[in-house]
Amino acid sequence: MLLELDAVTKEFPTRGGPPARIMDRVSLDVRAGEFMAVLGPSGCGKSTLLQMAAGLLPVTSGVVRVAGRPITAPPPEAVYVFQQYSRSLLPWRKVRDNVAFATEHRLGRKRAREAAEAPLEQVGLAGFGDHYPWQLSGGMQQRVAIARALAAEPALLLMDEPFSAVDALTRLDLHALVLEICTRRRLTVLLVTHDVEEAITLADRIALLTPRPTTVAEIIEVGIDRPRDPVATRELPRFLELRHALLDRLMTRHVA
């Protein structure tokens, strides 16, 4: 296992009362080379789980391990891709320099800028290195964020609803990009999403969470062969079966 959450509980303080328990002994394992998606009702703490997995938020109890090591800070193997690309990119830096930012501390400014060309080409942005983020569309900006993540050569990619801020067609385009890159590079990915179809399209397994205090209700094997086409996959009987089952469970739990 590359990433392990072992009986992780998270509580937040309240004014004048007992702590609010958000997550209750959550255990989750992500295998090396696996794409796992996390689904759950709104407000159940999906992003909180991802931030604890990234070492950005301390656990109240339990332990998070990356490559077998307990972590209390962001591990070098992991890169976090945020939901709001407009906030994660540096607007005063050109695209090439935004990507280079991931490796400047290790390679130096000049070599990092040179190394940025390959990930930009991988995400289809060759020739856009001298643009500023605000000169690009939303989908292109998220490609820059993905290129920056790839530049760091992570073993573990943590993605917090990275496609929710783009339109439906751009989302499909980004799904195709991520499917191709993750398959080719054998990346390990933990994706938090509210989109059932997105989870089925991208993931090998789906962790279904309960409402607060959140636990893992079940782990579901997607069972759809790779490589996958983001459009054709949505027409498969297995996709439709999972879509119906997951929506039914999520809606039932939300009402309950």
N, C-alpha and C positions, 0 to 999 in steps of 0.2 A: 504494500500500500504506500502510495506517495503522500497522501493526506489522510489524517485520522482525527476525527473529533470523538473523544472518549468521554461519555457521560458529562457533556458540557452543559452547565447551567449558567444563565445570565439574569442578574437582577439589577434594577435601577433604583436609586433612592427616591423616596417620596417625601413630601412635606408633612411632618407630624404623624406619619403612619409607618406600617411595615414596608419593606422594599417590595417593589412590583416585580414579580417573577415573569420574565419574558420567555425564556427558554428553560425547559425542565429535563435535564439529563439526556441531551441529544447526543446520539452516537451515529457516526456516519463515516464510511471509509470510501476513498476514491483511489482506484487502482492506477498504476502508472500506465499512461497511454489511453486512459478512458476519458470519455466525455460524459460528465454527469450534470443533469439539470435539477434544480430545486424549485418545486412548485408548492404553493400554499395560498390560503385565503389572504386577502388584503390585511395588512397590519400584523401578520403573524410573526414577523421578525426575520424575513428572508435575508434582507441586507445586513441585519445584525449578525446573523450566522456567518455571512461571507466576510464581514469585517473581523470577526474573531478568527476565522480561518486564515486571514491575511496577517494576523498579528497586529492589527490596527486598533483593536478593542480588547481589553482584558476580559478573561472569563471570570465568573464568580466562583465556580468550582469545576472540576474536571480538567482535562488537558487536551491541547491541540498539538499534534505532531506532524512535522513535515520531514519526509525521508527518515522517519524513525526518531527524530529529535523533538523533544518538547520545545515549543516556541513561546516567547513572550513579547516578541518584536517582529517586524516584517522579515521573513526569511529570504535569503538571496536567491533561492530557486523560484520565487513567485513574483508575478507581476499582476497588478490590479488594473482592470479596464473599467472606468467609471461610466455611469449612465449619461451624464451630461458632458458630452464631448466639448461643448463650448466653454465649459469651466475647467476642463482638464488640459486643454491646449493653451499655450502661452501666446497671447495675441500679438505681442511685440516681436515674436520670433517667426522667421519664415518656416515653411513646412520642413525643409531639410534640417533646420536647427531644432525644431521641435522633436524630430525623430532622434537626432544626435544627442539630445538631452539625456536619453536613457543610458548612454555609455560614456559621456564626457568624463565622468569621475574615474573611469577605468582606462580609457584610451587617449584622453586628451582631446581638445576641441577639434583640431585638424583631422585626426584619424577618425573621430566619431562622425564628423560631417561626411567623410568619404564612405564610411561604413553604412551611412544612412541610405545610400542609393539603392542597395539590394532590397531591403524591406519595402521601400517605396515602390520599387518595380513589382514586388510580389503582390502588393495590394492594388496594382493598376494605376499608380500615380507617378510613374516615370515621366519626367518633364515638368512636374509641378513643384519641384523643390524650392524654387525662388518665389513662390506665391506665399502670401500670408493666409492664415486660417480663415479670416473673414472674407477672403476672396473666393472661397470654395463653398459648395453646397453642403448641407448637413451630412449627407451620406459620405461625401468626400472627406469631410472633417473627421468622421468616425473612422474612416480608412486610415487617416493619419494617426489617430490614436492607436489603432491596431498595429500599424507599422512601427510605432514607437515601442509597443509591447514586444513585438517580434525582434526588434533590434537588441533588446536585452537578453535574447536567447534564453527564455525561461523554460524551466521544466514544468512549471505549473502556472496556468493562466486562470485568473479569477475574474469573472465578468459579472458586473452588476447591472442587469437589464440594459445591455449596451445598445440595443436596437429600438428601444421604446420611443425615442424622440424623433424617429424618421418615419416617412410615409411608408405605406404598405409595399409598394413596388421596390423602393430602396431597401426595405427590410429583406425582401426576397433576394435581392442582389447581394446584400451583405451575408445572408445565410449561405449562399453559394460560395462566397469567398472564404468564410470561416470553415465550411465543410472541406473545401479543397486544401486549405493551409493546414488544418489540424490533422487531416488524414496523411498528408505528405510528410509533415514534421513529427508526427506521433506525439503531439502535445497532450498533456493532461489538463483537462478543463473542468472547472466547476462554475456553472452558469446559474445565476439567479434570474428567474423570469416570472412574469404573471401570465404569459402567453402559452396556453396549452399546446397549440399547433407548433410553435417555435420549439418547445421542449421536445416534442416527438420527432420533429424534423432533424434536430441536431444531436440529440443525446443517445448514448448507449443504455444508460439507466436513468430513471427519474425518481428522486426522493420526494415523496408527498408528505407535507407537513400538516399538522393540526392547527386549529386556532390556539391563541394563548391560554395558558402557558404552553408553548409549542413543544411538541415531541415529533418524532418521525413516525408517521402512521404506517407507511410501507415503502418498500423499494421495488420499483417496477422495471422489469427488463423490456426494453423497447422491441428488440427482436426484428429489426429491419436491417437487411444487409447493406453494407457499404461497397462502393461509393453510392451516395444518394444525390438525387436531383431534387432541389427544394420544391419544384412544382409537381413532378411526377410522383414524388413520395406522398403527397397529400391525396392522391387518388387510390392508394393501396388499401386493400381491405383491413390490414393490420393497423394502419394509420387511423382509419375511420373507427375501428373498434376501440382503440386506445383513447381517441378524442372523446367519444361518447362516454366511456367509463370514467375518465378523469374529470370531465365537466360535471358529470352526475355526482361524483364524490365531493368535488369542491363546492358545488352549489348546496348540497345537502349539509355539509359541515358548516358552511357559512350561515345558513338559516338556523341550524341548531345552535 
